[in-house]
């Protein structure tokens, strides 16, 4: 039955038969985008996560990408539910396929888009930053290149780094050797 054909399994099998390693290439926390005309392109199962989209410094929950004139949507990488969702997807890939690697593409906060946008201003991120650093000022008011702004940048970088660590640990816990390729 053609509806049950597993393209990824076939791709991996044929690649391995030819002596080629196959790595799954995944976008971290990127769930889709809106076209400039308002049409959406994303899996509708993410509708329940709309309140968990990553917020920029201006309060927007999308990233306007000038190179293709679309609005990109990312999940909040600090939110435990979002992290678990993405980890579960990766776990399914690792469990169900004979992969040689898992390529974590876009493993960062969205880029600055010519310096206009800056992401990670969800209230849970701001609250945890304040709790961990004792700095209760709004990060939107930090002077560029100040000690506070550097700490804010490092804090958000550590969110991403810790997620990569969770992916790595999940793979190791499954005794998969794809981390060493």
C-alpha positions in Angstrom: 0.0 0.0 0.0 1.6 3.3 -1.1 0.0 5.2 1.8 2.1 3.2 4.3 5.4 3.6 2.4 8.1 4.9 4.8 10.2 7.2 2.6 12.8 7.9 5.4 13.2 4.1 6.0 13.7 3.5 2.3 16.1 6.5 2.0 18.2 5.1 4.9 18.2 1.5 3.6 19.2 2.5 0.1 21.9 4.9 1.4 23.3 2.2 3.6 23.3 -0.3 0.7 25.4 2.3 -1.2 27.8 2.8 1.8 26.4 6.3 2.6 25.8 7.5 6.1 22.4 9.1 6.6 21.8 11.8 9.1 18.4 13.3 9.9 18.5 17.0 9.5 16.1 18.8 11.9 15.2 22.4 12.6 15.0 23.0 16.3 11.9 24.8 17.5 11.0 26.0 14.0 7.4 25.0 13.4 6.4 26.9 10.2 5.7 30.3 8.8 3.1 32.7 7.6 3.3 34.1 4.1 3.1 37.8 3.8 -0.4 37.5 2.3 -1.5 35.8 5.6 -1.6 32.2 4.5 0.0 29.8 7.0 2.4 26.9 6.3 2.8 24.8 9.4 1.5 21.6 10.9 -1.9 22.4 12.4 -1.1 20.1 15.4 1.0 23.1 16.6 -2.1 25.2 17.0 -2.3 24.2 20.7 1.2 25.8 21.2 0.4 29.3 19.9 0.7 30.7 23.4 4.2 29.2 23.5 5.7 30.8 20.4 9.0 32.6 20.9 8.6 36.3 21.5 10.9 39.0 20.2 11.9 42.3 21.9 8.9 44.0 20.4 6.4 41.4 21.6 5.9 39.7 18.3 5.6 35.9 18.1 7.0 35.6 14.6 10.3 36.4 12.9 10.0 38.4 9.7 12.6 37.0 7.4 13.4 39.5 4.8 15.3 37.1 2.5 12.0 35.4 1.5 9.5 37.9 2.7 7.8 35.4 5.2 7.1 35.3 8.9 8.8 32.4 10.7 7.4 30.8 13.8 9.5 29.3 16.6 8.5 27.5 19.8 9.9 28.8 23.1 13.0 26.7 23.7 12.9 27.4 27.4 9.4 26.1 27.9 9.5 22.5 29.2 6.4 21.4 27.2 8.0 22.7 23.9 11.3 21.1 24.8 9.6 17.7 25.5 7.7 17.9 22.2 10.8 18.4 20.2 12.8 15.8 22.2 10.0 13.3 21.6 10.1 13.9 17.9 13.9 13.3 17.9 13.5 10.3 20.2 11.0 8.8 17.6 13.6 9.3 14.9 16.3 7.7 16.9 14.1 4.8 18.0 12.5 4.0 14.7 15.3 4.5 12.2 18.8 3.3 11.7 20.2 6.8 11.5 23.9 7.5 11.5 23.5 11.0 12.9 21.1 13.7 13.9 21.9 17.1 12.5 20.6 19.9 14.7 20.1 22.8 12.3 19.2 26.3 13.5 20.2 25.4 17.0 20.1 29.0 18.3 17.6 31.8 18.9 16.4 33.3 15.6 19.0 35.6 14.1 18.9 39.3 14.5 17.5 40.0 11.0 19.8 42.9 10.3 19.8 43.9 13.9 16.0 44.7 14.1 14.8 41.7 16.0 16.0 39.9 19.1 14.3 36.9 20.5 13.7 35.2 23.9 11.6 37.8 25.6 8.9 35.4 26.8 7.9 36.1 30.4 9.1 32.7 31.6 12.6 33.4 30.2 12.7 36.9 31.7 11.5 35.6 35.1 14.1 32.9 35.3 16.8 35.3 34.2 15.8 37.6 37.1 15.7 34.7 39.5 19.1 33.3 38.5 21.0 36.6 38.3 19.2 38.8 40.7 18.8 41.4 37.9 15.2 42.5 38.0 15.4 45.2 35.3 13.5 44.5 32.1 16.0 43.0 29.6 14.5 45.3 26.9 16.0 48.2 28.6 19.6 46.9 28.9 22.2 49.1 27.4 23.9 47.4 24.5 27.3 45.8 25.5 26.7 46.4 29.2 27.4 43.7 31.7 23.6 43.1 32.1 23.1 42.7 28.3 26.1 40.3 28.1 24.6 38.2 31.0 21.2 38.3 29.2 22.8 37.0 26.0 24.7 34.3 27.8 21.5 33.2 29.7 19.6 32.7 26.4 22.6 30.9 24.8 22.6 28.6 27.8 19.0 27.7 27.1 20.0 26.4 23.7 23.1 24.7 25.0 21.1 22.9 27.7 18.7 21.7 25.1 21.5 20.3 22.9 22.7 18.5 26.1 19.3 17.0 26.6 19.3 15.7 23.0 22.8 14.2 23.5 21.8 12.6 26.8 18.6 11.1 25.2 20.7 9.5 22.4 23.3 8.2 24.9 20.6 6.8 27.2 19.3 4.7 24.2 22.8 3.3 23.7 22.9 4.8 20.2 26.3 5.5 18.8 25.2 8.3 16.4 26.7 11.0 18.7 30.2 9.7 17.8 29.9 10.0 14.0 
